[in-house]
Amino acid sequence: MHERSSVYCKCLLTAFLLAAIMSTAHAETSIGRWCDEAIPTLPQYNSILEIVVSDGGAIELRTRNGDGTRTVTPLNELGGGIYAATGSSTGEKFRVEPDGSLALLNYEGFARLAMRLGDTPKRRDCGI
């Protein structure tokens, strides 16, 4: 009986370790999700923005547009909640504001503000 419980414990431990390894293999952390209403009277131009940090430390902006297209933009963290789009010709930057909103910036400065969404995607977030 003792031998069986020892084998059972080893199998259980192995299963637990494998599950832990597999669940963290593709781990990423969401900094936040926002609704960008570029033209408030035209919801088809809305976008959902999400800043994500991979377990390897890479930071990217994932954009889902109202027309169904998606883009991924690599970001560099500048500190103070500011992220710059890698290789942007317009100086595209994003700043997480104290209230949780996201300021969209370019070489000219402030462009507009995107409103914070919940961490869990919901149907029709941002009208999309």
C-alpha contacts under 8 A as a table, 3 or more apart, distances in Angstrom:
res1	aa1	res2	aa2	distance
1	M	4	R	5.25
1	M	5	S	6.46
2	H	5	S	5.31
2	H	6	S	6.26
3	E	6	S	5.11
3	E	7	V	6.31
4	R	7	V	5.16
4	R	8	Y	6.07
5	S	8	Y	4.89
5	S	9	C	6.03
6	S	9	C	5.12
6	S	10	K	6.25
7	V	10	K	5.10
7	V	11	C	6.16
8	Y	11	C	5.14
8	Y	12	L	6.07
9	C	12	L	5.03
9	C	13	L	6.02
10	K	13	L	5.09
10	K	14	T	6.07
11	C	14	T	5.09
11	C	15	A	6.12
12	L	15	A	5.13
12	L	16	F	6.14
13	L	16	F	5.05
13	L	17	L	6.15
14	T	17	L	5.15
14	T	18	L	6.14
15	A	18	L	5.17
15	A	19	A	6.13
16	F	19	A	5.15
16	F	20	A	6.16
17	L	20	A	5.04
17	L	21	I	6.14
18	L	21	I	5.12
18	L	22	M	6.08
19	A	22	M	5.17
19	A	23	S	6.00
20	A	23	S	5.24
20	A	24	T	6.38
21	I	24	T	5.44
21	I	25	A	6.04
22	M	25	A	5.08
22	M	26	H	7.71
23	S	26	H	6.91
23	S	27	A	7.01
24	T	27	A	4.81
26	H	54	S	7.69
26	H	55	D	6.95
27	A	54	S	6.48
27	A	55	D	5.44
28	E	52	V	6.67
28	E	53	V	5.55
28	E	54	S	4.28
28	E	55	D	5.25
29	T	52	V	5.64
29	T	53	V	5.12
29	T	54	S	6.38
29	T	55	D	7.56
30	S	33	R	7.66
30	S	50	E	7.08
30	S	51	I	5.95
30	S	52	V	4.44
30	S	53	V	6.34
30	S	119	D	7.86
31	I	50	E	7.34
31	I	51	I	5.34
31	I	52	V	5.74
31	I	53	V	7.27
32	G	50	E	5.67
32	G	51	I	5.82
32	G	52	V	7.56
32	G	116	R	7.38
32	G	117	L	7.69
32	G	119	D	6.63
33	R	48	I	6.90
33	R	49	L	5.57
33	R	50	E	4.36
33	R	51	I	6.83
33	R	116	R	5.98
33	R	117	L	5.31
33	R	118	G	6.79
33	R	119	D	6.39
34	W	48	I	5.67
34	W	49	L	5.12
34	W	50	E	6.43
34	W	101	S	7.12
34	W	102	L	6.89
34	W	114	A	5.67
34	W	115	M	5.22
34	W	116	R	4.34
34	W	117	L	5.00
35	C	46	N	7.06
35	C	47	S	5.94
35	C	48	I	4.83
35	C	49	L	6.40
35	C	114	A	5.30
35	C	115	M	5.19
35	C	116	R	6.41
35	C	117	L	6.50
35	C	125	D	7.68
35	C	126	C	5.35
36	D	46	N	5.65
36	D	47	S	5.10
36	D	48	I	6.15
36	D	49	L	7.02
36	D	113	L	7.20
36	D	114	A	4.47
36	D	115	M	6.71
36	D	126	C	7.71
37	E	40	P	5.15
37	E	43	P	6.96
37	E	45	Y	6.91
37	E	46	N	4.68
37	E	47	S	6.68
37	E	114	A	6.87
37	E	126	C	7.92
38	A	45	Y	6.39
38	A	46	N	6.13
38	A	47	S	7.86
38	A	112	R	7.76
39	I	42	L	5.43
39	I	43	P	7.11
39	I	45	Y	6.50
39	I	46	N	7.37
40	P	43	P	6.34
40	P	46	N	7.90
42	L	45	Y	5.97
42	L	46	N	7.59
43	P	46	N	5.15
43	P	66	G	7.36
43	P	127	G	6.54
44	Q	66	G	4.93
44	Q	67	D	6.50
44	Q	128	I	7.67
45	Y	65	N	6.89
45	Y	66	G	5.50
45	Y	67	D	7.35
46	N	65	N	6.20
46	N	66	G	5.31
46	N	126	C	6.69
46	N	127	G	7.28
46	N	128	I	7.21
47	S	63	T	6.47
47	S	64	R	5.51
47	S	65	N	4.34
47	S	66	G	5.80
47	S	126	C	7.14
47	S	128	I	7.63
48	I	63	T	5.65
48	I	64	R	5.14
48	I	65	N	6.49
48	I	125	D	7.78
48	I	126	C	6.73
49	L	61	L	6.69
49	L	62	R	5.81
49	L	63	T	4.70
49	L	64	R	6.68
50	E	61	L	5.61
50	E	62	R	5.14
50	E	63	T	6.51
51	I	59	I	7.07
51	I	60	E	5.74
51	I	61	L	4.56
51	I	62	R	6.36
52	V	59	I	5.67
52	V	60	E	5.48
52	V	61	L	6.45
52	V	62	R	7.52
53	V	56	G	7.89
53	V	57	G	5.79
53	V	58	A	5.58
53	V	59	I	4.45
53	V	60	E	6.62
54	S	57	G	5.18
54	S	58	A	5.29
54	S	59	I	6.48
55	D	58	A	7.53
58	A	74	P	7.70
58	A	75	L	7.87
59	I	74	P	6.09
59	I	75	L	5.28
59	I	76	N	6.67
59	I	77	E	7.61
60	E	72	V	6.49
60	E	73	T	5.43
60	E	74	P	4.33
60	E	75	L	5.04
61	L	72	V	5.63
61	L	73	T	5.01
61	L	74	P	6.33
61	L	75	L	6.67
62	R	70	R	7.27
62	R	71	T	5.89
62	R	72	V	4.62
62	R	73	T	6.54
63	T	70	R	5.47
63	T	71	T	5.17
63	T	72	V	6.34
64	R	68	G	6.63
64	R	69	T	6.07
64	R	70	R	4.56
64	R	71	T	6.77
65	N	68	G	5.43
65	N	69	T	5.38
65	N	70	R	6.10
65	N	128	I	7.66
66	G	69	T	7.38
66	G	127	G	7.84
66	G	128	I	5.37
73	T	85	A	6.51
73	T	86	T	7.30
74	P	85	A	6.08
74	P	86	T	5.59
75	L	83	Y	5.94
75	L	84	A	5.36
75	L	85	A	4.61
75	L	86	T	5.31
76	N	83	Y	5.50
76	N	84	A	5.21
76	N	85	A	6.53
76	N	86	T	6.39
77	E	81	G	7.62
77	E	82	I	6.14
77	E	83	Y	4.54
77	E	84	A	6.51
78	L	81	G	7.48
78	L	82	I	5.42
78	L	83	Y	5.65
78	L	84	A	6.93
79	G	82	I	5.56
79	G	83	Y	7.49
81	G	95	R	5.49
81	G	96	V	5.18
81	G	97	E	7.60
82	I	93	K	6.88
82	I	94	F	5.58
82	I	95	R	4.31
82	I	96	V	6.53
83	Y	93	K	5.54
83	Y	94	F	5.13
83	Y	95	R	6.39
84	A	91	G	7.40
84	A	92	E	6.08
84	A	93	K	4.28
84	A	94	F	6.40
85	A	88	S	5.55
85	A	91	G	7.36
85	A	92	E	5.56
85	A	93	K	5.95
88	S	91	G	5.42
88	S	92	E	5.89
89	S	92	E	7.64
90	T	106	N	5.81
90	T	107	Y	6.00
91	G	105	L	7.60
91	G	106	N	4.71
91	G	107	Y	4.92
92	E	104	L	7.39
92	E	105	L	5.75
92	E	106	N	4.51
92	E	107	Y	7.16
93	K	104	L	6.11
93	K	105	L	4.95
93	K	106	N	6.00
94	F	102	L	6.48
94	F	103	A	5.62
94	F	104	L	4.91
94	F	105	L	5.97
95	R	102	L	5.61
95	R	103	A	5.01
95	R	104	L	6.72
95	R	105	L	7.67
96	V	100	G	6.19
96	V	101	S	6.09
96	V	102	L	4.70
96	V	103	A	6.40
97	E	100	G	5.26
97	E	101	S	5.33
97	E	102	L	5.81
97	E	103	A	6.76
98	P	101	S	7.43
100	G	115	M	7.70
100	G	116	R	5.88
101	S	113	L	6.76
101	S	114	A	5.80
101	S	115	M	4.87
101	S	116	R	4.96
102	L	113	L	5.70
102	L	114	A	5.01
102	L	115	M	6.53
102	L	116	R	7.11
103	A	110	F	7.00
103	A	111	A	7.53
103	A	112	R	6.10
103	A	113	L	4.62
103	A	114	A	6.33
104	L	110	F	6.28
104	L	111	A	5.53
104	L	112	R	5.45
104	L	113	L	6.01
104	L	114	A	7.32
105	L	108	E	7.57
105	L	109	G	5.29
105	L	110	F	4.57
105	L	111	A	5.21
105	L	112	R	7.31
106	N	109	G	5.22
106	N	110	F	6.63
106	N	111	A	6.76
108	E	111	A	7.93
117	L	125	D	7.67
118	G	121	P	6.95
121	P	125	D	6.93
122	K	125	D	5.51
123	R	128	I	7.79
124	R	127	G	4.84
124	R	128	I	4.88
125	D	128	I	5.76
